[in-house]
């Protein structure tokens, strides 16, 4: 796990660089889509770096819409810059028949940054739902009347994927586990993270609190550095190291809760960008956070036996934990530097 973190620092830039948004409208005979990409990612779609026009053509040939199994014809396309760091692409397809079920194929997500997620706001009649496309599942299905259970399942999966594809989240959680503790203590620590994550995600997604990504993303990187530094301080030579470590683990939920408030804003901007109605947003928020909690607990169950085996070795706590904590601290500093430099 640590090796994966070390070799993939560039994939852990701001969450924004791994997200695109889409407003999709499905009507009898017509499908419209407005896709928004970040400027740093859009050129990845152009063969041999030929520019925005080539990227648009490649995107147009890649994206596909099927109505009741029949392919829809792309009849218009356009692209323009939006704000300071975005590119908006508008598509319109003409579909045969009066379909009530559509399939969207977006293979281009595999050509963007590792872990890229396309978050789609889908409107069909009076219904608005959320869909997600990733490299592992580059598309989504749309029904005229989607079920609440279907929406909940999709956001549950997104919550789990958000933990396992967010390298800064993984580094932060791994840092929390390095000092050990009982399974109950560790479950409590990561649950406090989820509680805080849920509070700020809900506040931001509902538009009650707004913090710019230029503040949130460096703060998330700083949280990785902070938890690694706390590990190194508890494990420093001199005095009763075991007592110091035990005290740190007992108090750790407080640090985790504080930084969980910061991490909660890391995903909120994407949900805000979808413009979800509050009824659908409630289902998405609850399901997403259940997925985050499930992902965290799976990480604890997988990592704890390995870390305990390391500590059972001679001087394991005095060698493995400091070395891993130092590696996480360096990784966090690299991310922090990249994100601060990106503000310019």
C-alpha positions in Angstrom: 0.0 0.0 0.0 2.8 2.4 0.9 4.6 1.5 -2.3 1.5 2.5 -4.3 1.3 5.8 -2.5 5.0 6.6 -3.1 5.0 5.8 -6.8 1.8 7.7 -7.6 2.2 11.2 -6.1 1.3 13.0 -9.3 -2.1 11.2 -9.4 -2.9 12.7 -6.0 -3.1 16.3 -7.1 -6.2 18.3 -6.2 -9.4 16.2 -6.4 -10.6 18.7 -9.1 -8.1 17.3 -11.6 -9.7 13.9 -11.5 -13.3 15.0 -12.0 -15.4 16.1 -14.9 -19.1 17.1 -14.7 -21.9 16.5 -17.1 -25.5 17.8 -17.4 -27.4 15.2 -19.5 -31.0 15.7 -20.7 -32.9 12.7 -22.1 -36.1 13.5 -24.1 -38.0 11.4 -26.7 -35.9 11.5 -29.8 -33.2 13.8 -28.4 -30.3 13.6 -25.9 -28.3 16.7 -24.9 -25.1 16.8 -22.8 -23.0 19.7 -21.5 -19.7 18.3 -20.2 -17.2 20.4 -18.2 -13.5 19.4 -18.0 -10.6 21.1 -16.2 -8.2 22.8 -18.6 -5.2 20.7 -17.5 -7.0 17.4 -18.4 -8.8 18.3 -21.7 -5.6 18.2 -23.9 -5.2 14.5 -22.8 -8.0 13.7 -25.2 -6.2 15.1 -28.3 -4.2 12.5 -30.3 -0.5 13.6 -30.3 -1.3 16.8 -28.5 -3.0 18.5 -31.5 -5.1 20.9 -29.5 -8.7 21.5 -28.4 -10.2 21.0 -31.8 -8.6 17.5 -32.1 -9.7 16.8 -28.5 -13.3 17.7 -29.3 -13.3 15.4 -32.4 -11.8 12.5 -30.4 -14.4 13.1 -27.7 -17.2 13.2 -30.2 -16.2 9.9 -31.8 -15.6 8.3 -28.4 -18.9 9.2 -26.6 -21.8 7.0 -27.6 -25.5 7.1 -26.7 -27.9 4.2 -27.4 -31.7 4.4 -27.1 -33.4 1.0 -26.5 -30.3 -0.6 -28.0 -30.1 1.5 -31.1 -27.3 4.0 -31.6 -28.2 7.7 -31.6 -26.7 10.0 -34.2 -24.5 12.9 -33.0 -25.9 16.0 -34.8 -24.0 18.9 -33.1 -20.9 19.5 -31.1 -19.1 22.6 -29.8 -16.4 23.5 -27.2 -15.5 26.7 -25.4 -13.5 27.9 -22.5 -15.3 28.7 -19.2 -14.1 30.6 -16.2 -10.3 30.4 -15.8 -9.6 26.7 -15.8 -12.4 24.9 -17.6 -13.5 23.7 -21.0 -17.2 23.2 -21.7 -18.3 20.8 -24.5 -21.9 20.7 -25.8 -23.3 17.7 -27.6 -26.7 16.8 -29.1 -27.8 13.4 -30.4 -30.9 12.4 -32.4 -32.3 9.1 -31.3 -34.8 6.7 -33.1 -38.1 5.9 -31.5 -39.7 6.9 -28.2 -37.2 5.2 -25.9 -37.6 5.2 -22.1 -34.2 3.5 -21.5 -30.8 4.8 -22.7 -27.2 3.6 -22.4 -24.3 6.0 -22.4 -20.7 4.9 -23.2 -17.8 7.2 -22.2 -14.6 5.3 -22.9 -12.7 8.6 -22.8 -12.6 8.5 -19.0 -9.9 5.9 -19.2 -7.7 8.3 -21.2 -7.7 11.0 -18.5 -6.0 11.2 -15.2 -5.8 7.9 -13.2 -8.9 7.5 -11.1 -10.8 10.1 -13.2 -14.5 10.2 -12.3 -17.3 11.7 -14.5 -20.2 12.9 -12.4 -23.4 13.2 -14.4 -26.6 15.1 -13.5 -29.2 13.3 -15.6 -32.6 14.8 -16.3 -35.4 12.6 -17.8 -38.9 14.1 -17.8 -39.5 15.4 -14.2 -36.8 13.1 -12.7 -33.3 14.1 -11.9 -30.8 11.4 -10.9 -27.0 11.1 -10.5 -24.8 8.8 -12.5 -21.0 8.0 -12.3 -18.6 6.8 -15.0 -15.0 5.6 -14.3 -12.4 3.7 -16.2 -13.6 0.5 -14.6 -17.2 1.2 -15.6 -17.0 3.8 -18.5 -20.7 4.5 -18.9 -24.1 4.5 -17.2 -27.7 3.5 -17.8 -30.7 5.8 -17.7 -34.3 4.9 -17.1 -37.3 7.2 -17.3 -38.3 6.3 -13.7 -35.2 5.3 -11.7 -35.6 3.7 -8.3 -34.4 5.2 -5.0 -32.6 2.0 -4.3 -30.7 2.3 -7.6 -29.6 5.8 -6.7 -28.5 4.7 -3.3 -26.5 1.8 -4.6 -24.6 4.0 -7.1 -23.6 6.5 -4.4 -22.6 3.7 -2.0 -20.1 2.4 -4.6 -18.9 5.9 -5.3 -18.1 6.4 -1.5 -16.1 3.2 -1.4 -14.2 4.1 -4.6 -13.6 7.6 -3.3 -11.5 6.1 -0.4 -9.6 3.6 -2.5 -8.8 5.9 -5.4 -8.1 9.0 -3.3 -4.3 8.6 -2.5 -4.3 11.5 0.0 -7.2 9.8 1.9 -5.3 6.5 1.9 -2.1 8.2 3.1 -4.0 9.9 5.9 -5.8 6.7 7.0 -2.6 4.7 6.9 -0.9 7.2 9.1 -3.7 6.9 11.6 -3.2 3.1 11.8 0.6 3.1 12.2 0.7 3.6 16.0 -1.6 0.6 16.5 -4.4 0.3 19.1 -7.3 -2.0 19.6 -9.6 -2.7 16.7 -12.3 -0.8 18.6 -10.1 2.2 19.0 -9.1 2.2 15.4 -12.7 1.8 14.3 -13.7 4.7 16.5 -10.9 6.9 15.0 -11.9 6.3 11.4 -15.6 6.6 12.3 -14.9 10.1 13.8 -13.3 10.9 10.4 -16.5 9.8 8.7 -18.8 11.8 11.0 -16.8 15.0 10.4 -16.6 14.2 6.7 -20.4 13.8 6.6 -21.0 17.1 8.4 -19.0 19.3 6.1 -20.0 17.4 2.9 -23.7 18.0 3.7 -23.2 21.7 4.7 -21.2 22.4 1.5 -23.4 20.3 -0.8 -26.5 22.1 0.5 -24.8 25.4 -0.1 -24.7 26.4 3.5 -20.9 26.7 3.7 -18.5 27.4 0.8 -14.7 27.1 1.0 -12.7 27.3 -2.2 -10.6 24.4 -3.5 -7.5 26.6 -3.3 -7.9 26.4 0.5 -9.3 22.9 0.9 -6.8 20.9 -1.2 -3.6 22.2 0.5 -5.3 21.7 3.8 -5.9 18.0 3.0 -2.2 17.6 2.1 -1.3 19.3 5.3 -3.5 16.8 7.3 -1.3 14.0 5.8 1.8 15.8 7.1 0.3 16.4 10.5 -0.7 12.9 11.3 2.7 11.6 10.2 4.4 14.2 12.3 2.3 13.3 15.3 3.4 9.6 14.8 7.1 10.6 14.7 6.7 12.8 17.9 5.1 9.9 19.8 7.8 7.5 18.6 10.8 9.7 19.4 13.6 8.2 21.4 13.7 8.8 25.1 11.2 8.2 27.9 8.5 5.6 27.9 7.6 5.2 24.2 4.8 2.7 24.9 3.0 5.1 27.2 3.4 8.0 24.8 2.0 6.0 21.9 -0.9 4.7 24.0 -1.8 8.3 25.0 -1.6 9.5 21.4 -3.9 6.7 20.2 -6.5 7.5 22.9 -6.6 11.2 21.9 -6.3 10.6 18.2 -10.0 10.8 17.4 -9.9 14.5 18.1 -7.2 15.2 15.5 -9.1 12.9 13.1 -12.4 14.7 13.6 -10.8 18.1 13.0 -9.1 17.0 9.8 -12.2 15.1 8.7 -14.0 18.4 8.6 -11.4 19.5 6.0 -11.6 16.3 4.0 -15.3 16.6 3.8 -15.0 19.6 1.5 -12.8 17.6 -0.9 -15.8 15.9 -2.5 -18.5 18.5 -1.9 -17.6 20.7 -4.8 -18.4 17.9 -7.2 -21.8 17.3 -5.7 -22.5 21.1 -5.8 -21.5 21.1 -9.5 -24.2 18.5 -10.2 -26.9 20.9 -9.0 -28.9 18.1 -7.4 -32.4 18.7 -6.0 -32.6 18.3 -2.3 -34.7 15.1 -2.4 -32.1 13.3 -4.5 -29.2 14.9 -2.7 -30.4 13.4 0.6 -30.2 9.9 -0.8 -26.8 10.6 -2.4 -25.3 12.1 0.8 -26.4 9.2 3.1 -25.3 6.5 0.6 -22.0 8.1 -0.2 -21.0 8.4 3.4 -22.1 4.9 4.1 -19.7 3.9 1.3 -16.9 6.0 2.8 -17.4 4.3 6.1 -17.4 0.9 4.5 -14.2 1.6 2.6 -12.5 2.9 5.7 -13.4 -0.1 7.8 -12.2 -2.5 5.0 -8.9 -0.6 5.0 -8.6 -1.1 8.8 -9.4 -4.8 8.6 -6.8 -5.3 5.8 -4.0 -3.1 7.3 -4.2 -3.9 11.0 -3.1 -7.6 10.8 -0.1 -6.6 8.6 0.9 -3.7 10.9 0.6 -6.0 14.0 2.8 -8.6 12.4 5.5 -5.9 11.8 5.3 -4.8 15.4 5.7 -8.4 16.6 9.1 -8.5 15.0 12.1 -7.4 17.1 12.1 -3.7 17.4 9.2 -3.5 14.9 7.6 -0.5 16.5 10.9 1.4 16.6 11.8 0.7 13.0 8.8 0.2 10.7 6.4 2.8 12.1 8.9 5.7 12.1 10.1 4.8 8.6 6.6 4.6 7.3 5.5 7.7 9.0 8.5 9.6 7.6 7.6 8.4 4.1 4.0 9.6 4.5 5.3 12.9 5.8 7.5 13.4 2.7 4.6 12.4 0.5 2.3 14.9 2.1 4.9 17.6 1.8 5.2 16.9 -1.9 1.4 17.1 -2.4 1.3 20.3 -0.3 4.1 21.9 -2.4 2.3 20.9 -5.7 -1.0 22.3 -4.5 0.4 25.6 -3.3 2.4 26.0 -6.5 -0.8 25.3 -8.4 -2.4 28.4 -6.9 -0.1 30.6 -9.0 
